[in-house]
């Protein structure tokens, strides 16, 4: 499964928008707006591929000089629980370390907390609502 950094506004980026929309947005009745997508040009966009088809993705946003935020983690519905998310999170952590980040945080959906805990992430906040569903701030020190 090839992993790579995706260029903003590329063919792969448009696949990323479709996948995120299908997995993360449509089920909540939400959709991307052009300004939101334009702001992603400064993010580190990561993808997992099967040949030329994007099957999983996430992005990293700079929080501060030592910390980044994992965002928009999505895996094709038919391929979940097959290790793609695990591979992506390890790839994201390696990229973050390579870029000099010491900590990774995220707003994890309540339903995904168990997944992130398997990789050493801990809950750092009380439950809060974001995009109409329960989330927790989670984080991990990168070694």
DRENNU-870110 format. One record per atom (N, C-alpha, C): x, y, z; residue in one letter; residue number from 1. Coordinates in Angstrom, 2 decimals, decimal comma. Each point is the difference from the previous one (the first is absolute). Layout:
BEGIN
<east->X	north->Y	up->Z	res->A	n->NUM>
...
END
This chain:
BEGIN
<east->0,85	north->-1,17	up->0,00	res->X	n->1>
<east->-0,85	north->1,17	up->0,00	res->X	n->1>
<east->0,90	north->1,24	up->0,00	res->X	n->1>
<east->0,12	north->0,66	up->-1,13	res->X	n->2>
<east->0,81	north->1,22	up->-0,04	res->X	n->2>
<east->-0,60	north->1,12	up->0,85	res->X	n->2>
<east->0,88	north->0,71	up->0,70	res->X	n->3>
<east->-0,37	north->1,17	up->0,80	res->X	n->3>
<east->0,73	north->1,19	up->-0,57	res->X	n->3>
<east->-0,67	north->1,14	up->-0,04	res->X	n->4>
<east->0,70	north->1,17	up->-0,52	res->X	n->4>
<east->-0,62	north->1,30	up->0,47	res->X	n->4>
<east->0,80	north->1,05	up->-0,13	res->X	n->5>
<east->-0,47	north->1,36	up->0,24	res->X	n->5>
<east->-0,72	north->0,44	up->-1,27	res->X	n->5>
<east->-1,17	north->0,55	up->0,17	res->X	n->6>
<east->-0,85	north->0,41	up->-1,12	res->X	n->6>
<east->0,13	north->1,50	up->-0,21	res->X	n->6>
<east->0,12	north->0,40	up->-1,24	res->X	n->7>
<east->0,03	north->1,42	up->-0,36	res->X	n->7>
<east->-1,41	north->0,56	up->0,00	res->X	n->7>
<east->-0,15	north->1,20	up->0,57	res->X	n->8>
<east->-1,30	north->0,67	up->0,01	res->X	n->8>
<east->-0,45	north->0,23	up->-1,44	res->X	n->8>
<east->-1,27	north->-0,21	up->-0,24	res->X	n->9>
<east->-0,67	north->0,23	up->-1,28	res->X	n->9>
<east->0,43	north->-0,97	up->-1,10	res->X	n->9>
<east->0,67	north->-1,09	up->0,36	res->X	n->10>
<east->0,38	north->-1,04	up->-0,96	res->X	n->10>
<east->-1,17	north->-0,97	up->-0,19	res->X	n->10>
<east->0,17	north->-0,94	up->-0,93	res->X	n->11>
<east->-0,99	north->-1,05	up->-0,22	res->X	n->11>
<east->-0,20	north->-0,79	up->1,31	res->X	n->11>
<east->1,12	north->-0,31	up->0,69	res->X	n->12>
<east->-0,09	north->-0,75	up->1,26	res->X	n->12>
<east->-0,72	north->0,81	up->1,08	res->X	n->12>
<east->0,21	north->1,32	up->0,00	res->X	n->13>
<east->-0,68	north->0,86	up->0,98	res->X	n->13>
<east->-1,52	north->-0,05	up->-0,24	res->X	n->13>
<east->-0,42	north->-0,01	up->-1,25	res->X	n->14>
<east->-1,43	north->-0,05	up->-0,28	res->X	n->14>
<east->-0,60	north->-1,34	up->0,43	res->X	n->14>
<east->0,79	north->-1,07	up->-0,10	res->X	n->15>
<east->-0,44	north->-1,30	up->0,55	res->X	n->15>
<east->-0,13	north->0,10	up->1,52	res->X	n->15>
<east->0,93	north->0,73	up->0,61	res->X	n->16>
<east->-0,01	north->0,18	up->1,44	res->X	n->16>
<east->-1,26	north->0,74	up->0,45	res->X	n->16>
<east->-0,37	north->1,03	up->-0,73	res->X	n->17>
<east->-1,23	north->0,75	up->0,32	res->X	n->17>
<east->-1,20	north->-0,94	up->-0,09	res->X	n->17>
<east->-0,06	north->-0,80	up->-1,05	res->X	n->18>
<east->-1,13	north->-0,94	up->-0,17	res->X	n->18>
<east->-0,07	north->-0,99	up->1,15	res->X	n->18>
<east->1,14	north->-0,58	up->0,37	res->X	n->19>
<east->0,02	north->-0,99	up->1,08	res->X	n->19>
<east->-0,41	north->0,63	up->1,33	res->X	n->19>
<east->0,57	north->1,14	up->0,32	res->X	n->20>
<east->-0,35	north->0,68	up->1,25	res->X	n->20>
<east->-1,47	north->0,40	up->0,02	res->X	n->20>
<east->-0,49	north->0,45	up->-1,13	res->X	n->21>
<east->-1,41	north->0,39	up->-0,08	res->X	n->21>
<east->-0,90	north->-1,21	up->0,24	res->X	n->21>
<east->0,34	north->-1,13	up->-0,63	res->X	n->22>
<east->-0,80	north->-1,21	up->0,13	res->X	n->22>
<east->0,01	north->-0,56	up->1,42	res->X	n->22>
<east->1,18	north->-0,03	up->0,64	res->X	n->23>
<east->0,15	north->-0,65	up->1,31	res->X	n->23>
<east->-0,30	north->0,95	up->1,15	res->X	n->23>
<east->0,47	north->1,24	up->-0,09	res->X	n->24>
<east->-0,07	north->0,91	up->1,15	res->X	n->24>
<east->-1,12	north->1,04	up->-0,08	res->X	n->24>
<east->-0,36	north->0,45	up->-1,17	res->X	n->25>
<east->-0,92	north->1,12	up->-0,11	res->X	n->25>
<east->-1,43	north->-0,39	up->-0,31	res->X	n->25>
<east->-0,21	north->-0,72	up->-1,10	res->X	n->26>
<east->-1,37	north->-0,32	up->-0,43	res->X	n->26>
<east->-0,83	north->-0,66	up->1,09	res->X	n->26>
<east->0,56	north->-0,93	up->0,78	res->X	n->27>
<east->-0,83	north->-0,62	up->1,05	res->X	n->27>
<east->-0,53	north->1,01	up->1,02	res->X	n->27>
<east->0,66	north->1,16	up->0,11	res->X	n->28>
<east->-0,44	north->1,03	up->0,94	res->X	n->28>
<east->-0,79	north->1,11	up->-0,70	res->X	n->28>
<east->-0,21	north->-0,14	up->-1,30	res->X	n->29>
<east->-0,70	north->1,03	up->-0,75	res->X	n->29>
<east->0,87	north->1,23	up->-0,24	res->X	n->29>
<east->1,32	north->-0,18	up->0,03	res->X	n->30>
<east->0,93	north->1,12	up->-0,19	res->X	n->30>
<east->0,74	north->-0,15	up->-1,32	res->X	n->30>
<east->0,44	north->1,12	up->-0,54	res->X	n->31>
<east->0,75	north->0,00	up->-1,25	res->X	n->31>
<east->1,11	north->1,04	up->0,08	res->X	n->31>
<east->1,04	north->-0,17	up->-0,81	res->X	n->32>
<east->1,10	north->0,95	up->-0,03	res->X	n->32>
<east->-0,41	north->1,25	up->-0,75	res->X	n->32>
<east->0,56	north->1,14	up->0,42	res->X	n->33>
<east->-0,18	north->1,23	up->-0,77	res->X	n->33>
<east->1,34	north->0,37	up->-0,62	res->X	n->33>
<east->0,00	north->0,78	up->-1,07	res->X	n->34>
<east->1,24	north->0,33	up->-0,71	res->X	n->34>
<east->1,06	north->0,65	up->0,89	res->X	n->34>
<east->-0,40	north->0,85	up->0,93	res->X	n->35>
<east->0,97	north->0,67	up->0,88	res->X	n->35>
<east->0,71	north->-1,01	up->0,89	res->X	n->35>
<east->-0,76	north->-0,96	up->0,51	res->X	n->36>
<east->0,57	north->-1,04	up->0,86	res->X	n->36>
<east->1,03	north->-0,81	up->-0,77	res->X	n->36>
<east->-0,34	north->-0,40	up->-1,22	res->X	n->37>
<east->0,93	north->-0,79	up->-0,81	res->X	n->37>
<east->1,22	north->0,82	up->-0,41	res->X	n->37>
<east->-0,19	north->1,27	up->-0,29	res->X	n->38>
<east->1,12	north->0,86	up->-0,37	res->X	n->38>
<east->0,99	north->0,13	up->1,17	res->X	n->38>
<east->-0,52	north->0,03	up->1,22	res->X	n->39>
<east->0,87	north->0,16	up->1,17	res->X	n->39>
<east->0,89	north->-1,23	up->0,22	res->X	n->39>
<east->-0,32	north->-1,11	up->-0,63	res->X	n->40>
<east->0,77	north->-1,22	up->0,18	res->X	n->40>
<east->1,31	north->-0,01	up->-0,79	res->X	n->40>
<east->0,25	north->1,03	up->-0,77	res->X	n->41>
<east->1,23	north->0,04	up->-0,80	res->X	n->41>
<east->1,24	north->0,05	up->0,88	res->X	n->41>
<east->-0,15	north->0,42	up->1,26	res->X	n->42>
<east->1,13	north->0,06	up->0,92	res->X	n->42>
<east->0,13	north->-1,24	up->0,88	res->X	n->42>
<east->-0,88	north->-0,98	up->-0,18	res->X	n->43>
<east->0,02	north->-1,21	up->0,82	res->X	n->43>
<east->0,91	north->-1,05	up->-0,64	res->X	n->43>
<east->0,42	north->-0,97	up->0,81	res->X	n->44>
<east->0,71	north->-1,17	up->-0,53	res->X	n->44>
<east->-1,08	north->-1,05	up->-0,26	res->X	n->44>
<east->-0,23	north->-0,30	up->-1,26	res->X	n->45>
<east->-1,08	north->-0,89	up->-0,43	res->X	n->45>
<east->0,60	north->-1,38	up->-0,27	res->X	n->45>
<east->-0,54	north->-1,03	up->0,65	res->X	n->46>
<east->0,57	north->-1,34	up->-0,08	res->X	n->46>
<east->-1,03	north->-0,99	up->-0,53	res->X	n->46>
<east->0,46	north->-0,93	up->-0,83	res->X	n->47>
<east->-0,91	north->-0,98	up->-0,56	res->X	n->47>
<east->0,58	north->-1,39	up->-0,08	res->X	n->47>
<east->-0,88	north->-1,00	up->0,08	res->X	n->48>
<east->0,33	north->-1,41	up->-0,21	res->X	n->48>
<east->-0,72	north->-0,41	up->-1,28	res->X	n->48>
<east->0,70	north->-0,75	up->-0,85	res->X	n->49>
<east->-0,53	north->-0,31	up->-1,32	res->X	n->49>
<east->0,02	north->-1,49	up->-0,29	res->X	n->49>
<east->-0,96	north->-0,41	up->-0,80	res->X	n->50>
<east->-0,03	north->-1,32	up->-0,62	res->X	n->50>
<east->0,08	north->0,29	up->-1,49	res->X	n->50>
<east->1,16	north->-0,23	up->-0,60	res->X	n->51>
<east->0,30	north->0,48	up->-1,35	res->X	n->51>
<east->-0,16	north->1,51	up->0,00	res->X	n->51>
<east->-0,88	north->0,55	up->-0,83	res->X	n->52>
<east->-0,18	north->1,45	up->-0,05	res->X	n->52>
<east->-1,22	north->0,46	up->0,79	res->X	n->52>
<east->-0,66	north->-0,91	up->0,69	res->X	n->53>
<east->-1,22	north->0,33	up->0,74	res->X	n->53>
<east->0,32	north->0,30	up->1,45	res->X	n->53>
<east->-0,43	north->1,17	up->0,47	res->X	n->54>
<east->0,18	north->0,37	up->1,40	res->X	n->54>
<east->-0,94	north->-0,85	up->0,85	res->X	n->54>
<east->0,57	north->-0,66	up->1,03	res->X	n->55>
<east->-0,82	north->-0,85	up->0,87	res->X	n->55>
<east->-0,01	north->0,48	up->1,44	res->X	n->55>
<east->0,87	north->0,96	up->0,32	res->X	n->56>
<east->0,04	north->0,57	up->1,34	res->X	n->56>
<east->0,77	north->1,30	up->-0,02	res->X	n->56>
<east->-0,33	north->0,89	up->0,94	res->X	n->57>
<east->0,68	north->1,30	up->0,02	res->X	n->57>
<east->-0,09	north->0,63	up->1,38	res->X	n->57>
<east->0,84	north->1,00	up->0,19	res->X	n->58>
<east->-0,04	north->0,86	up->1,16	res->X	n->58>
<east->0,82	north->1,24	up->-0,32	res->X	n->58>
<east->0,02	north->0,95	up->0,90	res->X	n->59>
<east->0,82	north->1,19	up->-0,21	res->X	n->59>
<east->0,57	north->0,45	up->1,32	res->X	n->59>
<east->1,10	north->0,73	up->-0,10	res->X	n->60>
<east->0,66	north->0,57	up->1,16	res->X	n->60>
<east->-0,03	north->1,51	up->-0,10	res->X	n->60>
<east->-0,41	north->0,66	up->1,07	res->X	n->61>
<east->-0,01	north->1,46	up->0,09	res->X	n->61>
<east->0,96	north->0,42	up->1,10	res->X	n->61>
<east->0,70	north->1,05	up->-0,24	res->X	n->62>
<east->0,91	north->0,53	up->1,02	res->X	n->62>
<east->-0,81	north->0,64	up->1,12	res->X	n->62>
<east->0,23	north->-0,42	up->1,24	res->X	n->63>
<east->-0,65	north->0,63	up->1,15	res->X	n->63>
<east->0,90	north->1,10	up->0,55	res->X	n->63>
<east->1,27	north->-0,35	up->0,23	res->X	n->64>
<east->1,03	north->0,95	up->0,41	res->X	n->64>
<east->1,32	north->-0,59	up->-0,43	res->X	n->64>
<east->1,11	north->0,59	up->0,40	res->X	n->65>
<east->1,30	north->-0,45	up->-0,50	res->X	n->65>
<east->0,31	north->-1,45	up->0,34	res->X	n->65>
<east->-0,55	north->-0,51	up->1,09	res->X	n->66>
<east->0,33	north->-1,37	up->0,39	res->X	n->66>
<east->-1,14	north->-0,98	up->-0,12	res->X	n->66>
<east->-1,16	north->0,47	up->-0,45	res->X	n->67>
<east->-1,19	north->-0,85	up->0,02	res->X	n->67>
<east->-0,77	north->0,10	up->-1,31	res->X	n->67>
<east->-0,53	north->-1,15	up->-0,45	res->X	n->68>
<east->-0,88	north->0,01	up->-1,17	res->X	n->68>
<east->-1,29	north->-0,72	up->0,36	res->X	n->68>
<east->-0,98	north->0,21	up->-0,83	res->X	n->69>
<east->-1,32	north->-0,59	up->0,24	res->X	n->69>
<east->-0,34	north->-0,94	up->-1,16	res->X	n->69>
<east->-0,33	north->-1,23	up->0,34	res->X	n->70>
<east->-0,50	north->-0,97	up->-0,98	res->X	n->70>
<east->-1,47	north->0,32	up->-0,26	res->X	n->70>
<east->-0,36	north->0,09	up->-1,27	res->X	n->71>
<east->-1,37	north->0,36	up->-0,36	res->X	n->71>
<east->-0,50	north->-0,86	up->-1,15	res->X	n->71>
<east->-1,31	north->-0,10	up->-0,10	res->X	n->72>
<east->-0,68	north->-0,56	up->-1,16	res->X	n->72>
<east->0,49	north->-1,41	up->-0,38	res->X	n->72>
<east->0,17	north->-0,86	up->1,00	res->X	n->73>
<east->0,39	north->-1,39	up->-0,25	res->X	n->73>
<east->-1,21	north->-0,74	up->-0,56	res->X	n->73>
<east->0,17	north->-0,62	up->-1,16	res->X	n->74>
<east->-1,10	north->-0,74	up->-0,63	res->X	n->74>
<east->0,55	north->-1,19	up->-0,76	res->X	n->74>
<east->-0,72	north->-1,12	up->0,08	res->X	n->75>
<east->0,35	north->-1,21	up->-0,74	res->X	n->75>
<east->-1,25	north->-0,47	up->-0,72	res->X	n->75>
<east->0,18	north->-0,43	up->-1,24	res->X	n->76>
<east->-1,11	north->-0,51	up->-0,81	res->X	n->76>
<east->-0,86	north->-0,95	up->0,85	res->X	n->76>
<east->-1,29	north->0,21	up->-0,03	res->X	n->77>
<east->-0,95	north->-0,76	up->0,81	res->X	n->77>
<east->0,17	north->-1,51	up->-0,16	res->X	n->77>
<east->0,27	north->-0,47	up->-1,21	res->X	n->78>
<east->0,12	north->-1,43	up->-0,27	res->X	n->78>
<east->1,34	north->-0,59	up->0,43	res->X	n->78>
<east->0,93	north->0,86	up->0,40	res->X	n->79>
<east->1,34	north->-0,47	up->0,35	res->X	n->79>
<east->0,37	north->0,27	up->1,46	res->X	n->79>
<east->-0,96	north->0,46	up->0,79	res->X	n->80>
<east->0,29	north->0,28	up->1,40	res->X	n->80>
<east->0,27	north->-1,30	up->0,75	res->X	n->80>
<east->0,81	north->0,11	up->1,05	res->X	n->81>
<east->0,41	north->-1,12	up->0,85	res->X	n->81>
<east->0,94	north->-0,96	up->-0,74	res->X	n->81>
<east->0,75	north->0,53	up->-0,96	res->X	n->82>
<east->0,97	north->-0,81	up->-0,74	res->X	n->82>
<east->1,42	north->0,54	up->0,15	res->X	n->82>
<east->0,20	north->0,91	up->0,97	res->X	n->83>
<east->1,34	north->0,51	up->0,28	res->X	n->83>
<east->0,39	north->1,27	up->-0,75	res->X	n->83>
<east->-0,88	north->0,52	up->-0,82	res->X	n->84>
<east->0,32	north->1,21	up->-0,77	res->X	n->84>
<east->0,12	north->1,20	up->0,92	res->X	n->84>
<east->-0,93	north->0,14	up->0,93	res->X	n->85>
<east->0,06	north->1,11	up->0,96	res->X	n->85>
<east->1,26	north->-0,09	up->0,86	res->X	n->85>
<east->0,35	north->-1,19	up->0,43	res->X	n->86>
<east->1,21	north->-0,20	up->0,81	res->X	n->86>
<east->1,24	north->0,40	up->-0,79	res->X	n->86>
<east->0,06	north->-0,40	up->-1,25	res->X	n->87>
<east->1,14	north->0,35	up->-0,85	res->X	n->87>
<east->0,06	north->1,50	up->-0,21	res->X	n->87>
<east->-1,15	north->0,62	up->-0,22	res->X	n->88>
<east->-0,05	north->1,45	up->-0,21	res->X	n->88>
<east->0,45	north->0,77	up->1,24	res->X	n->88>
<east->-0,43	north->-0,42	up->1,17	res->X	n->89>
<east->0,37	north->0,74	up->1,21	res->X	n->89>
<east->1,50	north->-0,11	up->0,27	res->X	n->89>
<east->0,58	north->-1,17	up->-0,25	res->X	n->90>
<east->1,45	north->-0,14	up->0,15	res->X	n->90>
<east->0,74	north->0,88	up->-1,01	res->X	n->90>
<east->-0,49	north->0,04	up->-1,23	res->X	n->91>
<east->0,59	north->0,85	up->-1,04	res->X	n->91>
<east->-0,09	north->1,47	up->0,42	res->X	n->91>
<east->-1,17	north->0,42	up->0,49	res->X	n->92>
<east->-0,20	north->1,39	up->0,44	res->X	n->92>
<east->0,96	north->0,34	up->1,15	res->X	n->92>
<east->0,17	north->-0,92	up->0,94	res->X	n->93>
<east->0,93	north->0,24	up->1,11	res->X	n->93>
<east->1,43	north->0,14	up->-0,51	res->X	n->93>
<east->0,40	north->-0,84	up->-0,95	res->X	n->94>
<east->1,35	north->0,10	up->-0,55	res->X	n->94>
<east->0,21	north->1,31	up->-0,74	res->X	n->94>
<east->-0,97	north->0,42	up->-0,78	res->X	n->95>
<east->0,09	north->1,28	up->-0,71	res->X	n->95>
<east->0,10	north->1,14	up->1,02	res->X	n->95>
<east->-0,83	north->-0,06	up->1,04	res->X	n->96>
<east->0,01	north->1,05	up->1,02	res->X	n->96>
<east->1,37	north->0,07	up->0,69	res->X	n->96>
<east->0,55	north->-1,14	up->0,36	res->X	n->97>
<east->1,33	north->-0,03	up->0,61	res->X	n->97>
<east->1,05	north->0,57	up->-0,96	res->X	n->97>
<east->-0,07	north->-0,41	up->-1,26	res->X	n->98>
<east->0,95	north->0,50	up->-1,01	res->X	n->98>
<east->-0,07	north->1,51	up->-0,15	res->X	n->98>
<east->-1,18	north->0,57	up->0,25	res->X	n->99>
<east->-0,19	north->1,45	up->-0,13	res->X	n->99>
<east->0,31	north->0,73	up->1,31	res->X	n->99>
<east->0,43	north->-0,74	up->1,01	res->X	n->100>
<east->0,43	north->0,61	up->1,25	res->X	n->100>
<east->-1,07	north->0,14	up->1,08	res->X	n->100>
<east->-1,17	north->-0,58	up->-0,23	res->X	n->101>
<east->-1,05	north->0,07	up->1,02	res->X	n->101>
<east->0,29	north->-1,02	up->1,11	res->X	n->101>
<east->-0,25	north->0,41	up->1,23	res->X	n->102>
<east->0,22	north->-0,87	up->1,16	res->X	n->102>
<east->-1,30	north->-0,59	up->0,54	res->X	n->102>
<east->-1,12	north->0,63	up->-0,35	res->X	n->103>
<east->-1,30	north->-0,43	up->0,52	res->X	n->103>
<east->-1,02	north->-0,01	up->-1,13	res->X	n->103>
<east->-0,90	north->-0,99	up->0,04	res->X	n->104>
<east->-1,12	north->-0,03	up->-0,93	res->X	n->104>
<east->-1,28	north->-0,02	up->0,81	res->X	n->104>
<east->-0,95	north->0,83	up->-0,37	res->X	n->105>
<east->-1,30	north->0,05	up->0,65	res->X	n->105>
<east->-1,08	north->-0,18	up->-1,06	res->X	n->105>
<east->-1,22	north->-0,23	up->0,46	res->X	n->106>
<east->-1,13	north->-0,13	up->-0,91	res->X	n->106>
<east->-1,29	north->0,21	up->0,76	res->X	n->106>
<east->-1,05	north->0,34	up->-0,72	res->X	n->107>
<east->-1,35	north->-0,02	up->0,51	res->X	n->107>
<east->-0,57	north->-1,34	up->-0,47	res->X	n->107>
<east->-0,01	north->-0,98	up->0,87	res->X	n->108>
<east->-0,42	north->-1,36	up->-0,37	res->X	n->108>
<east->-1,49	north->-0,18	up->0,26	res->X	n->108>
<east->-0,67	north->-0,53	up->-1,01	res->X	n->109>
<east->-1,40	north->-0,35	up->0,21	res->X	n->109>
<east->-0,06	north->-1,05	up->1,12	res->X	n->109>
<east->-1,05	north->0,09	up->0,81	res->X	n->110>
<east->-0,15	north->-0,92	up->1,12	res->X	n->110>
<east->0,09	north->-1,45	up->-0,48	res->X	n->110>
<east->-0,55	north->-0,27	up->-1,17	res->X	n->111>
<east->0,01	north->-1,36	up->-0,55	res->X	n->111>
<east->1,40	north->-0,47	up->-0,41	res->X	n->111>
<east->0,95	north->0,91	up->-0,13	res->X	n->112>
<east->1,36	north->-0,35	up->-0,43	res->X	n->112>
<east->1,02	north->0,01	up->1,14	res->X	n->112>
<east->-0,42	north->0,34	up->1,20	res->X	n->113>
<east->0,93	north->0,10	up->1,13	res->X	n->113>
<east->0,77	north->-1,30	up->0,21	res->X	n->113>
<east->-0,68	north->-1,13	up->-0,04	res->X	n->114>
<east->0,66	north->-1,29	up->0,20	res->X	n->114>
<east->1,08	north->-0,26	up->-1,03	res->X	n->114>
<east->-0,25	north->0,38	up->-1,24	res->X	n->115>
<east->0,99	north->-0,16	up->-1,07	res->X	n->115>
<east->1,26	north->0,78	up->0,35	res->X	n->115>
<east->-0,14	north->1,26	up->0,35	res->X	n->116>
<east->1,17	north->0,84	up->0,28	res->X	n->116>
<east->0,74	north->-0,45	up->1,26	res->X	n->116>
<east->-0,74	north->-0,49	up->0,99	res->X	n->117>
<east->0,65	north->-0,49	up->1,22	res->X	n->117>
<east->0,97	north->-1,13	up->-0,31	res->X	n->117>
<east->-0,30	north->-0,83	up->-1,01	res->X	n->118>
<east->0,89	north->-1,10	up->-0,39	res->X	n->118>
<east->1,38	north->0,49	up->-0,42	res->X	n->118>
<east->0,08	north->1,26	up->-0,41	res->X	n->119>
<east->1,26	north->0,57	up->-0,48	res->X	n->119>
<east->0,64	north->0,93	up->1,03	res->X	n->119>
<east->-0,49	north->-0,05	up->1,23	res->X	n->120>
<east->0,61	north->0,76	up->1,08	res->X	n->120>
<east->-0,57	north->1,39	up->0,22	res->X	n->120>
<east->-1,08	north->0,34	up->-0,67	res->X	n->121>
<east->-0,62	north->1,31	up->0,21	res->X	n->121>
<east->-0,83	north->-0,04	up->1,27	res->X	n->121>
<east->-0,01	north->1,11	up->0,72	res->X	n->122>
<east->-0,75	north->0,10	up->1,24	res->X	n->122>
<east->-1,01	north->1,14	up->-0,11	res->X	n->122>
<east->-1,08	north->-0,13	up->0,75	res->X	n->123>
<east->-1,04	north->1,04	up->0,02	res->X	n->123>
<east->0,51	north->1,16	up->0,84	res->X	n->123>
<east->-0,10	north->1,21	up->-0,55	res->X	n->124>
<east->0,50	north->1,21	up->0,67	res->X	n->124>
<east->-1,11	north->0,98	up->0,37	res->X	n->124>
<east->-1,26	north->-0,36	up->-0,27	res->X	n->125>
<east->-1,08	north->0,94	up->0,28	res->X	n->125>
<east->-1,26	north->-0,75	up->0,41	res->X	n->125>
<east->-0,95	north->0,77	up->0,48	res->X	n->126>
<east->-1,33	north->-0,53	up->0,17	res->X	n->126>
<east->-0,62	north->-0,14	up->-1,39	res->X	n->126>
<east->-1,08	north->-0,74	up->-0,07	res->X	n->127>
<east->-0,73	north->-0,15	up->-1,26	res->X	n->127>
<east->-0,52	north->1,37	up->-0,44	res->X	n->127>
<east->0,06	north->0,27	up->-1,31	res->X	n->128>
<east->-0,57	north->1,22	up->-0,55	res->X	n->128>
<east->-0,67	north->-0,32	up->-1,34	res->X	n->128>
<east->-0,87	north->0,88	up->-0,43	res->X	n->129>
<east->-0,70	north->-0,20	up->-1,26	res->X	n->129>
<east->0,67	north->0,79	up->-1,11	res->X	n->129>
<east->0,21	north->-0,67	up->-1,13	res->X	n->130>
<east->0,54	north->0,64	up->-1,19	res->X	n->130>
<east->-0,69	north->-0,66	up->-1,19	res->X	n->130>
<east->-0,35	north->0,76	up->-1,00	res->X	n->131>
<east->-0,76	north->-0,46	up->-1,16	res->X	n->131>
<east->-1,13	north->-0,95	up->0,42	res->X	n->131>
<east->-0,71	north->0,38	up->1,01	res->X	n->132>
<east->-1,21	north->-0,65	up->0,53	res->X	n->132>
<east->0,24	north->-1,33	up->0,72	res->X	n->132>
<east->1,25	north->-0,42	up->0,22	res->X	n->133>
<east->0,24	north->-1,27	up->0,70	res->X	n->133>
<east->1,07	north->0,16	up->1,08	res->X	n->133>
<east->0,00	north->-0,97	up->0,92	res->X	n->134>
<east->0,91	north->0,04	up->1,14	res->X	n->134>
<east->1,45	north->-0,27	up->-0,42	res->X	n->134>
<east->0,90	north->0,81	up->0,54	res->X	n->135>
<east->1,44	north->-0,11	up->-0,26	res->X	n->135>
<east->0,77	north->0,12	up->1,31	res->X	n->135>
<east->1,27	north->-0,40	up->-0,05	res->X	n->136>
<east->0,96	north->0,23	up->1,09	res->X	n->136>
<east->1,28	north->0,53	up->-0,62	res->X	n->136>
<east->0,66	north->0,89	up->0,72	res->X	n->137>
<east->1,36	north->0,37	up->-0,37	res->X	n->137>
<east->0,89	north->-1,14	up->0,46	res->X	n->137>
<east->0,80	north->-0,52	up->-0,93	res->X	n->138>
<east->0,94	north->-1,07	up->0,33	res->X	n->138>
<east->1,38	north->0,43	up->-0,46	res->X	n->138>
<east->1,03	north->-0,56	up->0,62	res->X	n->139>
<east->1,35	north->0,37	up->-0,39	res->X	n->139>
<east->1,01	north->-1,07	up->0,34	res->X	n->139>
<east->1,18	north->0,18	up->-0,59	res->X	n->140>
<east->1,10	north->-0,94	up->0,21	res->X	n->140>
<east->1,31	north->0,72	up->-0,22	res->X	n->140>
<east->0,93	north->-0,30	up->0,85	res->X	n->141>
<east->1,38	north->0,50	up->-0,18	res->X	n->141>
<east->0,67	north->-0,90	up->-1,04	res->X	n->141>
<east->0,55	north->0,58	up->-1,03	res->X	n->142>
<east->0,69	north->-0,76	up->-1,03	res->X	n->142>
<east->1,45	north->-0,21	up->0,42	res->X	n->142>
<east->0,52	north->-1,17	up->-0,13	res->X	n->143>
<east->1,37	north->-0,30	up->0,42	res->X	n->143>
<east->0,96	north->0,07	up->-1,15	res->X	n->143>
END
